[in-house]
Amino acid sequence: MAQKQLSEMSEEELKKNIKLVTVAVAVITASILIMFISAVYSYAKKGFTATVVLPFAFMPIAIMNFMNLKKIKAELDSRNK
């Protein structure tokens, strides 16, 4: 399924996407935080394992979603002016 460009979306679609991406960012950030706490605990008990790397591997996903959220908000703001 092809994704529409932000400029082609209606304001209603943009608002819906803001809600969706906000929830996604919150869930991903919470997951990364839990993984980070788990990694610190794992590192303290067992030393370096693959779980130590996981939070850092998932950070780009959170960053990309956060950047998309900012783009959607900017597009919606530009239409309201």
Chimera marker file (.cmm) of the C-alpha trace (Angstrom):
<marker_set name="trace">
<marker id="1" x="0.000" y="0.000" z="0.000" r="1" g="1" b="0" radius="0.5"/>
<marker id="2" x="1.453" y="3.327" z="-1.048" r="1" g="1" b="0" radius="0.5"/>
<marker id="3" x="1.632" y="6.018" z="1.593" r="1" g="1" b="0" radius="0.5"/>
<marker id="4" x="0.276" y="9.472" z="0.782" r="1" g="1" b="0" radius="0.5"/>
<marker id="5" x="2.496" y="12.515" z="1.004" r="1" g="1" b="0" radius="0.5"/>
<marker id="6" x="1.688" y="14.832" z="3.895" r="1" g="1" b="0" radius="0.5"/>
<marker id="7" x="0.671" y="17.597" z="1.506" r="1" g="1" b="0" radius="0.5"/>
<marker id="8" x="-1.936" y="15.298" z="-0.061" r="1" g="1" b="0" radius="0.5"/>
<marker id="9" x="-3.617" y="14.380" z="3.230" r="1" g="1" b="0" radius="0.5"/>
<marker id="10" x="-6.657" y="16.119" z="4.641" r="1" g="1" b="0" radius="0.5"/>
<marker id="11" x="-6.494" y="17.825" z="8.026" r="1" g="1" b="0" radius="0.5"/>
<marker id="12" x="-8.555" y="15.019" z="9.487" r="1" g="1" b="0" radius="0.5"/>
<marker id="13" x="-6.070" y="12.419" z="8.235" r="1" g="1" b="0" radius="0.5"/>
<marker id="14" x="-3.179" y="14.447" z="9.634" r="1" g="1" b="0" radius="0.5"/>
<marker id="15" x="-4.829" y="14.663" z="13.055" r="1" g="1" b="0" radius="0.5"/>
<marker id="16" x="-5.447" y="10.924" z="12.995" r="1" g="1" b="0" radius="0.5"/>
<marker id="17" x="-1.808" y="10.306" z="12.073" r="1" g="1" b="0" radius="0.5"/>
<marker id="18" x="-0.630" y="12.585" z="14.885" r="1" g="1" b="0" radius="0.5"/>
<marker id="19" x="-2.549" y="10.483" z="17.396" r="1" g="1" b="0" radius="0.5"/>
<marker id="20" x="-1.255" y="7.237" z="15.895" r="1" g="1" b="0" radius="0.5"/>
<marker id="21" x="2.376" y="8.323" z="15.739" r="1" g="1" b="0" radius="0.5"/>
<marker id="22" x="2.212" y="9.812" z="19.255" r="1" g="1" b="0" radius="0.5"/>
<marker id="23" x="1.059" y="6.466" z="20.637" r="1" g="1" b="0" radius="0.5"/>
<marker id="24" x="3.739" y="4.662" z="18.612" r="1" g="1" b="0" radius="0.5"/>
<marker id="25" x="6.481" y="6.974" z="19.908" r="1" g="1" b="0" radius="0.5"/>
<marker id="26" x="5.275" y="6.514" z="23.490" r="1" g="1" b="0" radius="0.5"/>
<marker id="27" x="5.172" y="2.723" z="23.208" r="1" g="1" b="0" radius="0.5"/>
<marker id="28" x="8.552" y="2.495" z="21.503" r="1" g="1" b="0" radius="0.5"/>
<marker id="29" x="10.150" y="4.866" z="24.015" r="1" g="1" b="0" radius="0.5"/>
<marker id="30" x="8.712" y="2.905" z="26.939" r="1" g="1" b="0" radius="0.5"/>
<marker id="31" x="9.958" y="-0.342" z="25.379" r="1" g="1" b="0" radius="0.5"/>
<marker id="32" x="13.431" y="1.105" z="24.906" r="1" g="1" b="0" radius="0.5"/>
<marker id="33" x="13.455" y="2.292" z="28.506" r="1" g="1" b="0" radius="0.5"/>
<marker id="34" x="12.470" y="-1.176" z="29.729" r="1" g="1" b="0" radius="0.5"/>
<marker id="35" x="15.123" y="-2.738" z="27.478" r="1" g="1" b="0" radius="0.5"/>
<marker id="36" x="17.720" y="-0.303" z="28.816" r="1" g="1" b="0" radius="0.5"/>
<marker id="37" x="16.885" y="-1.142" z="32.435" r="1" g="1" b="0" radius="0.5"/>
<marker id="38" x="16.980" y="-4.841" z="31.575" r="1" g="1" b="0" radius="0.5"/>
<marker id="39" x="20.310" y="-4.392" z="29.797" r="1" g="1" b="0" radius="0.5"/>
<marker id="40" x="21.860" y="-2.648" z="32.796" r="1" g="1" b="0" radius="0.5"/>
<marker id="41" x="20.618" y="-5.400" z="35.086" r="1" g="1" b="0" radius="0.5"/>
<marker id="42" x="21.823" y="-8.104" z="32.698" r="1" g="1" b="0" radius="0.5"/>
<marker id="43" x="25.204" y="-6.422" z="32.358" r="1" g="1" b="0" radius="0.5"/>
<marker id="44" x="25.559" y="-6.220" z="36.140" r="1" g="1" b="0" radius="0.5"/>
<marker id="45" x="24.708" y="-9.912" z="36.600" r="1" g="1" b="0" radius="0.5"/>
<marker id="46" x="26.249" y="-11.617" z="33.556" r="1" g="1" b="0" radius="0.5"/>
<marker id="47" x="28.507" y="-9.081" z="31.897" r="1" g="1" b="0" radius="0.5"/>
<marker id="48" x="28.232" y="-8.134" z="28.257" r="1" g="1" b="0" radius="0.5"/>
<marker id="49" x="25.490" y="-9.989" z="26.343" r="1" g="1" b="0" radius="0.5"/>
<marker id="50" x="23.463" y="-9.264" z="23.221" r="1" g="1" b="0" radius="0.5"/>
<marker id="51" x="20.676" y="-7.707" z="25.287" r="1" g="1" b="0" radius="0.5"/>
<marker id="52" x="22.974" y="-4.803" z="26.145" r="1" g="1" b="0" radius="0.5"/>
<marker id="53" x="22.946" y="-3.703" z="22.489" r="1" g="1" b="0" radius="0.5"/>
<marker id="54" x="19.174" y="-3.925" z="21.925" r="1" g="1" b="0" radius="0.5"/>
<marker id="55" x="18.139" y="-0.521" z="23.324" r="1" g="1" b="0" radius="0.5"/>
<marker id="56" x="20.705" y="1.197" z="21.117" r="1" g="1" b="0" radius="0.5"/>
<marker id="57" x="19.564" y="-0.780" z="18.090" r="1" g="1" b="0" radius="0.5"/>
<marker id="58" x="15.948" y="0.341" z="18.553" r="1" g="1" b="0" radius="0.5"/>
<marker id="59" x="16.709" y="4.031" z="19.162" r="1" g="1" b="0" radius="0.5"/>
<marker id="60" x="16.752" y="4.939" z="15.437" r="1" g="1" b="0" radius="0.5"/>
<marker id="61" x="13.163" y="3.699" z="15.140" r="1" g="1" b="0" radius="0.5"/>
<marker id="62" x="12.056" y="6.014" z="17.938" r="1" g="1" b="0" radius="0.5"/>
<marker id="63" x="14.019" y="8.913" z="16.454" r="1" g="1" b="0" radius="0.5"/>
<marker id="64" x="12.493" y="8.392" z="12.999" r="1" g="1" b="0" radius="0.5"/>
<marker id="65" x="8.965" y="8.260" z="14.427" r="1" g="1" b="0" radius="0.5"/>
<marker id="66" x="9.610" y="11.386" z="16.490" r="1" g="1" b="0" radius="0.5"/>
<marker id="67" x="10.875" y="13.210" z="13.390" r="1" g="1" b="0" radius="0.5"/>
<marker id="68" x="7.784" y="12.084" z="11.439" r="1" g="1" b="0" radius="0.5"/>
<marker id="69" x="5.594" y="13.406" z="14.253" r="1" g="1" b="0" radius="0.5"/>
<marker id="70" x="7.307" y="16.787" z="14.029" r="1" g="1" b="0" radius="0.5"/>
<marker id="71" x="6.801" y="16.852" z="10.229" r="1" g="1" b="0" radius="0.5"/>
<marker id="72" x="3.097" y="16.058" z="10.566" r="1" g="1" b="0" radius="0.5"/>
<marker id="73" x="2.637" y="18.770" z="13.200" r="1" g="1" b="0" radius="0.5"/>
<marker id="74" x="4.513" y="21.277" z="11.032" r="1" g="1" b="0" radius="0.5"/>
<marker id="75" x="2.299" y="20.459" z="8.037" r="1" g="1" b="0" radius="0.5"/>
<marker id="76" x="-0.842" y="20.857" z="10.127" r="1" g="1" b="0" radius="0.5"/>
<marker id="77" x="0.430" y="24.158" z="11.562" r="1" g="1" b="0" radius="0.5"/>
<marker id="78" x="1.261" y="25.475" z="8.104" r="1" g="1" b="0" radius="0.5"/>
<marker id="79" x="-2.312" y="24.807" z="6.989" r="1" g="1" b="0" radius="0.5"/>
<marker id="80" x="-3.810" y="26.541" z="9.990" r="1" g="1" b="0" radius="0.5"/>
<marker id="81" x="-1.933" y="29.793" z="9.345" r="1" g="1" b="0" radius="0.5"/>
<link id1="1" id2="2" r="1" g="1" b="0" radius="0.2"/>
<link id1="2" id2="3" r="1" g="1" b="0" radius="0.2"/>
<link id1="3" id2="4" r="1" g="1" b="0" radius="0.2"/>
<link id1="4" id2="5" r="1" g="1" b="0" radius="0.2"/>
<link id1="5" id2="6" r="1" g="1" b="0" radius="0.2"/>
<link id1="6" id2="7" r="1" g="1" b="0" radius="0.2"/>
<link id1="7" id2="8" r="1" g="1" b="0" radius="0.2"/>
<link id1="8" id2="9" r="1" g="1" b="0" radius="0.2"/>
<link id1="9" id2="10" r="1" g="1" b="0" radius="0.2"/>
<link id1="10" id2="11" r="1" g="1" b="0" radius="0.2"/>
<link id1="11" id2="12" r="1" g="1" b="0" radius="0.2"/>
<link id1="12" id2="13" r="1" g="1" b="0" radius="0.2"/>
<link id1="13" id2="14" r="1" g="1" b="0" radius="0.2"/>
<link id1="14" id2="15" r="1" g="1" b="0" radius="0.2"/>
<link id1="15" id2="16" r="1" g="1" b="0" radius="0.2"/>
<link id1="16" id2="17" r="1" g="1" b="0" radius="0.2"/>
<link id1="17" id2="18" r="1" g="1" b="0" radius="0.2"/>
<link id1="18" id2="19" r="1" g="1" b="0" radius="0.2"/>
<link id1="19" id2="20" r="1" g="1" b="0" radius="0.2"/>
<link id1="20" id2="21" r="1" g="1" b="0" radius="0.2"/>
<link id1="21" id2="22" r="1" g="1" b="0" radius="0.2"/>
<link id1="22" id2="23" r="1" g="1" b="0" radius="0.2"/>
<link id1="23" id2="24" r="1" g="1" b="0" radius="0.2"/>
<link id1="24" id2="25" r="1" g="1" b="0" radius="0.2"/>
<link id1="25" id2="26" r="1" g="1" b="0" radius="0.2"/>
<link id1="26" id2="27" r="1" g="1" b="0" radius="0.2"/>
<link id1="27" id2="28" r="1" g="1" b="0" radius="0.2"/>
<link id1="28" id2="29" r="1" g="1" b="0" radius="0.2"/>
<link id1="29" id2="30" r="1" g="1" b="0" radius="0.2"/>
<link id1="30" id2="31" r="1" g="1" b="0" radius="0.2"/>
<link id1="31" id2="32" r="1" g="1" b="0" radius="0.2"/>
<link id1="32" id2="33" r="1" g="1" b="0" radius="0.2"/>
<link id1="33" id2="34" r="1" g="1" b="0" radius="0.2"/>
<link id1="34" id2="35" r="1" g="1" b="0" radius="0.2"/>
<link id1="35" id2="36" r="1" g="1" b="0" radius="0.2"/>
<link id1="36" id2="37" r="1" g="1" b="0" radius="0.2"/>
<link id1="37" id2="38" r="1" g="1" b="0" radius="0.2"/>
<link id1="38" id2="39" r="1" g="1" b="0" radius="0.2"/>
<link id1="39" id2="40" r="1" g="1" b="0" radius="0.2"/>
<link id1="40" id2="41" r="1" g="1" b="0" radius="0.2"/>
<link id1="41" id2="42" r="1" g="1" b="0" radius="0.2"/>
<link id1="42" id2="43" r="1" g="1" b="0" radius="0.2"/>
<link id1="43" id2="44" r="1" g="1" b="0" radius="0.2"/>
<link id1="44" id2="45" r="1" g="1" b="0" radius="0.2"/>
<link id1="45" id2="46" r="1" g="1" b="0" radius="0.2"/>
<link id1="46" id2="47" r="1" g="1" b="0" radius="0.2"/>
<link id1="47" id2="48" r="1" g="1" b="0" radius="0.2"/>
<link id1="48" id2="49" r="1" g="1" b="0" radius="0.2"/>
<link id1="49" id2="50" r="1" g="1" b="0" radius="0.2"/>
<link id1="50" id2="51" r="1" g="1" b="0" radius="0.2"/>
<link id1="51" id2="52" r="1" g="1" b="0" radius="0.2"/>
<link id1="52" id2="53" r="1" g="1" b="0" radius="0.2"/>
<link id1="53" id2="54" r="1" g="1" b="0" radius="0.2"/>
<link id1="54" id2="55" r="1" g="1" b="0" radius="0.2"/>
<link id1="55" id2="56" r="1" g="1" b="0" radius="0.2"/>
<link id1="56" id2="57" r="1" g="1" b="0" radius="0.2"/>
<link id1="57" id2="58" r="1" g="1" b="0" radius="0.2"/>
<link id1="58" id2="59" r="1" g="1" b="0" radius="0.2"/>
<link id1="59" id2="60" r="1" g="1" b="0" radius="0.2"/>
<link id1="60" id2="61" r="1" g="1" b="0" radius="0.2"/>
<link id1="61" id2="62" r="1" g="1" b="0" radius="0.2"/>
<link id1="62" id2="63" r="1" g="1" b="0" radius="0.2"/>
<link id1="63" id2="64" r="1" g="1" b="0" radius="0.2"/>
<link id1="64" id2="65" r="1" g="1" b="0" radius="0.2"/>
<link id1="65" id2="66" r="1" g="1" b="0" radius="0.2"/>
<link id1="66" id2="67" r="1" g="1" b="0" radius="0.2"/>
<link id1="67" id2="68" r="1" g="1" b="0" radius="0.2"/>
<link id1="68" id2="69" r="1" g="1" b="0" radius="0.2"/>
<link id1="69" id2="70" r="1" g="1" b="0" radius="0.2"/>
<link id1="70" id2="71" r="1" g="1" b="0" radius="0.2"/>
<link id1="71" id2="72" r="1" g="1" b="0" radius="0.2"/>
<link id1="72" id2="73" r="1" g="1" b="0" radius="0.2"/>
<link id1="73" id2="74" r="1" g="1" b="0" radius="0.2"/>
<link id1="74" id2="75" r="1" g="1" b="0" radius="0.2"/>
<link id1="75" id2="76" r="1" g="1" b="0" radius="0.2"/>
<link id1="76" id2="77" r="1" g="1" b="0" radius="0.2"/>
<link id1="77" id2="78" r="1" g="1" b="0" radius="0.2"/>
<link id1="78" id2="79" r="1" g="1" b="0" radius="0.2"/>
<link id1="79" id2="80" r="1" g="1" b="0" radius="0.2"/>
<link id1="80" id2="81" r="1" g="1" b="0" radius="0.2"/>
</marker_set>
